[in-house]
Amino acid sequence: MRKGRLFQLLCHLLEKGQSTAGIIAEEFGVSVRTVYRDVETLNAAGIPIYAETGRHGGICLMKGLVMDRAVLSQEDRRKILDALKSGGEDSLEPIPASLQKLAELFDLPADEWLEPSFQAPGPNDRIEFLRRAIIQHHTVVLTMADSAEGLYRVHAMPLQVCCREEGWFLRAYCPEEGEYRLLPLSHILKWKPTVESFEPMSFPEEAPKEEAPTARVVVRFPAGMVDQVFAAFDCTNIHRRKDGDLELRRDMPVDQALVNKLLALGPEAGISSPPELRQQVAERARAIYEANL
């Protein structure tokens, strides 16, 4: 219980800036004497909390300081931050602002589980499972789907979730194969934790992809398809025509991913150029039709 209360006390001070022993005691359901004992414990661990007496006094977190590295090692600081990220043992889930402040105090990244991106993956059970496994450095067993291999299992050390043009991926090290891999989140069908933990490690830098040849793509959509079109393509490349219709106009690779997007948008997508894209979409649609006769 006490460990969780210490996490809560630290979050409380990060959020409030300053509080009194009486307020903290009432909030956590302990005595004022216990609050001062907790403050002493955190102080002894190298966390700069102090108590001031007097009319304007209270319990404060010293401002403008990064955790004393001589007193608290980077690994100790990381363990405290990880415990807070995952909610501690019996503490409430800290709000993001508190995590960010604590990360700055510890001189550690607050959201290292997720690669910085202009978007974030939608919350779901799979994302929450991976987030906790990455933060707590626990290995996982994943059941993956693949068009060539069918279903297969992967024993992985999850390192980070990242976004690429093709979708969301898990950066992981797979000890049985002895290699780092990018695993598509959409291919993960089942997931479960193991009792094994691993030391934090960095995913190797990815080699830059060779730029695929591009062509000027022009596609017209009815005005009523604005939601579907904006979900499929970057809205900055969609223009409103004078007649109210929407138009995609962009230099981009003419590949299978583009063909699939246009097929998903249905027959209302009017492809003006390039001609080879119109032909590929037609051939794919015909193959789907013939396979379902």
N, C-alpha and C positions, 0 to 999 in steps of 0.2 A: 504493500500500500504506500509506504513512504516514498519509494522511488517514483511512482506515478505522481505523488503530490509535489515532489520537487520539480518535475517537468511542468506541472500545472502552475506552480508558483513562478517559474521562469517565464512562462508564456504570459501570465497575468501582468508581470512587470514590463515585459516587452510591449504589451498592448497599451497599458495604462501610463507607463513612464514612471509613475510614483504612486504609492499606496500606503495605507497605514496597517499596522499589525492587527488592529481591531477589525478592519474591513476584510483583510485576508483570512483571519481566523473565522469570521462568520461565514465567508464564502466557502471555505474548505471544511468547516465543521470541526475545527481543532481549537486548542487554547492559544492565547497570545504567546505564552511561554514556548509552545511548540513551534510557532511561526518564527520566533527569534532563533530557536535551535536550528530550524531549516535554513535560515539565512546564514548562520555560522557554517553549516555543512557545505552550502554552495560556495561560500567565500573561501573555505579551506580547499575546495577543489579547483580554485583559480578563477571562478566566475565572479566578476567585480560587482557584487551587491553590497550595499552598506545601509546602515540605519542612522537616521538623524533624529535627535530629540528636539523638543520645542514646538511652538505654535505651528510653524510651517514645515515641521519635520516629517519624516516618514521613511519608508523603505524604498530605496531607489536602485536602479541599475546604472552604474557609472557610464556616463555618455562619452562618446568619442574614442572608445578604446576597443582594440581587438584583443581576444583572449590571450593571456600570457602563455606563450608557447613553452616557456621554460617550466611552467607549473603544470600545464595541461597539454599533452601531446596532440598532434594532429589526429591520430587515431582515436584518442579519447574524445576530442571535439566532434569527430565524425560520428562516433557511436551515439553521443547525446543528440546530435542533429537527426540521425537516422531514427532514433527512438521517438523523437518529436514528430517526424514526418509520418511515421506509421501509427501514431496515436499513443505511443508509450505503452506501458503494461496495463494501466488502468486509468489512464488520463483521457480527457476529451480530445477530439481531433483538433489540433491547433489551426487557426485560420491562416491563409497564405501570407498575410501581412506580417504575422508573428514569425513565420518561417523565414521570410526574407530578412527581417531584422536580425534574427538569430544567425542566419547564414553570414550576414555582414559582420556581426560580432565575432563569429568563429573564423572569418575569412575563408569561407567555403561556399561553393555554389548551392543554392537552395533547391533547384530543380534539375539536378544532374541526371536524373533518370530519363528525362525527355530532352532531345536535341532541340535547341532554339529554332522556332519556325513561326511563320506568319499565321499558321493555323494550329489547332490542337485536335487530337483524336477524340471522338465522341466518347463520353463515359459509358463503360459497360463492364461486365464481370471479368472479361478477358484482360482489359486494360488495367483494371484495379488489381488483379492478380499479379500481372507483370510488374506494375509499379512497386508493389510491396516486395516482390522477390528481388528486384533490382536494388531497392533501398536497403534491404536486410541481407543482401549478398547470399541468397539461397539458390541452389541449383533447382532446376525444374525438369519435368518430363512432359514433352509436348507430342500430341498426335497430330501429324501434318497430312494434308491432302495434296497429291501431285498427279497431274494428268498422265505422266509416264509411269511413276512408281505406285500409284494408288495411295493407300494409307501407309504411313510409316511413322516410327517413333524417333524422337530426338531427345537425347539427354544434353541439356544446355546450361551454361552459366550466363544468365541474362545480364546484359551490360547497359543497354540504352534503347529507347524507342525513337525512331527517326522517320521523317517523311521524305519520300522521293516522288518523282513524277508518276511512277507506277502505283503509288499508294503508300500505306504505312508498313514499316518493317521493324523487326526486333534485331538489334545487334547482339550477337551472342558468341561465346566460345564453346565449341562442342568437344569435350575432352576425349570422347571415344574415337572421333575422327581426327583429333589433333589439329583442328582448324577453326578460324573465325568465319562466321557465316551471317548473311543477312536473310532473316526468315520472314516471309510475308505474313502479316497479322491475319489477313483474310484466309490463309491456308491453315491456320491453327484451329482444329476442331475440338480438341480436348486438352486440358492442362491440369497438372497436379504438382504439388510441391514435394521435395524430398527433405530428408533430415540433414543433408550435406550443406555446408557453407563453403564459401571460397573467398580468397583475398581479392580486394578491388583491383581491377586491371583496366587498361585502356584499349579500346578497339583500334586497330591499326588504321592509318589514314587510307581512305579509299582512293584508288587511282582515278584520275579524271576520265570520264567517258569520252570516247571519240564522238564528235558532233555528227549526228546523222544528217544527211542531205535534206533540205527543206524545199517546200514549194508554197506559192501563194494560194492559200485555201480560202474560198469564198462560199459560204453556205447561208441560205435564207430560211428564216423560221417565221411562222405566224406569231402575231403579237401575244396571243393567249398562252404561248409556251414559255413565257419569260422565266418562270420558276425552274422548269426543267433545263432550260438552256444555261442559266446562270449556275445551276448545280453541276453541269457537265463541263463548262468552260470558264476560264477567267473572265469575269464580267468586264474588265478593262478592254477586252478585245471584241466586245459585243456593241454594236451601234444600232441606234433606232433610225430607221428609214423614214422618209417624209410620209409614206403611206401607212406608217405605224408598225410595219413588220420589223423583225430583228434580223441583223446580219452579222455573221462571224466573218472577220477579214483579218487574216494573220498568216505570216510565214511560219510553217511548222512541218515536222516530219509526216509524211503520208505513210503511216504504218498501221498495223493491226489494231492498236489501241484506239486510233482515231476512227477506223472503220467500225469497231464495236460501239463506240459512243454514238455515232450517227445512226447505226442500226437500232440502238436502244431508244433513240428519240423518234423513231417511226418514220412513216412515208411523208410526213409534213416537211421534213428537212430537204430543202431544195438545193442541190449541190451545183454551183455554177462553175467552179474550177477547183482543182485541175481535172481534166477529163479522166485521168487514170484513177482518181479517187472515186469518181462516179461509177466507173467500171468495176472497181473492187467491191464497192458496196452492193452493186447490183448482183455480181457473181455470188457474193456471200449470202445475200437474201435468197437467191434462187436455190443455192445449196441447202439452206435451211428449209425452204418450202418442199423441195424434192425429198428430203430426209423424213418429212412428216406426212407424205402421201400414204 
